[in-house]
Amino acid sequence: MEINIHNASILLSAANKNHYPQDDIPEIALAGRSNVGKSSFINTLLNRKNLARTSGKPGKTQLLNFF
């Protein structure tokens, strides 16, 4: 299966399950400890510089971000 992503943007940030998107689009989840490069990985994968925000302070993100 080949996936081509031509137009990526942030959809929403959610604090709890009630705010998650209610569609049937396939999802990929990234999980990991603080400051391991999850945002940098997303930016590299999509060849974008600032789609997923990166921070120098570990533990800054406290929401689930949907792109």
N, C-alpha and C positions, 0 to 999 in steps of 0.2 A: 504494500500500500504506500503510495507516494502522496505526501502532503505538501502543497505549495501555499505559502502564506504571502499574499501580496499586499494586504492592508491590515495592519494590526494597530489596535488602540486599546486604551484601558476602558473597560465596560463599566465597572463599579467596584467599590470597596465595601465589604460587608462585615459587620460586627457579629452577626449571629445567623443561624440557618434560615430564618424567616426572610432575610434579605438576599439570599442566593438567587441567581437567575433561574427561571423556571422554563428552560428550553431543553431540547433533546440533542444539543450539539455535543459531540465528543469532547471530553475534558482530559487534560494532563495536569497532574498535581505535582508540585515540587515542595518537598519538606526537608528541613534541615535546621541545624543549630544556627544561632545568630552568627553573622559575619562569616559565612562559608561560601558566599558568592552566588546565591540563588538569583538575585536581580541581575548580576553581571552575566550569568549564564543565559537568562532570557534575552538580554540585550545582544549578546553575541550570536545566539541562535537565530534571532530575527534580523541581524545585521543593522541594528539601531543603536544609537548612542545613549538616549535618555528615555526609552519607553518605560522601563521599570526603574524607579528611582533607587539610587544607591546612597548609602549613608556611612559615615565614618563612625557612628555611634551604634554599637551592637544593641539589638533588642528594640529598635525604634519602631518597626512595623508591628502593629497590634491588630490589624484587620486582614481579612482574606481579600486579595486583589484578583479580580477577574479581567482577563484581557481578551 
